[in-house]
């Protein structure tokens, strides 16, 4: 059995001796890792397709502020793709070993939050008039 919170194998059958959470099997942890890998692949491919679509859509725009908006938005999409790549790395590692890397998970969440903040500021700063 395996504790998902402590990231340690345990000899107990029901609850972790360290933190008291319910134990999972190693196979279920590996399955969650492969699901995380698939989600990371999605976060790499889908935002890239949306970024290309938005760039083509706004290519002929000459309104003031459009270049800054497109630049910030492209940076947000790149950061989302980076968080997807981090998720792929973590999912791959967890799929093979069953253990998560907390540093990668925290980095993924931080990069994703920065990307959403950049997208929010880009959408508020855009004035198509």
Secondary structure, DSSP 8 states (H G I E B T S, - for coil): -EETTTTEE-S-SSB-TTT--B-B-HHHHHHHHHHHHHHHHHHHHHHHHHHHHHHHHTTT---TTHHHHHHHHHHHHHHHHHHHHHHHHHHHHHHHHS---HHHHHHHHHHHHHHHHHHHHHHHH----
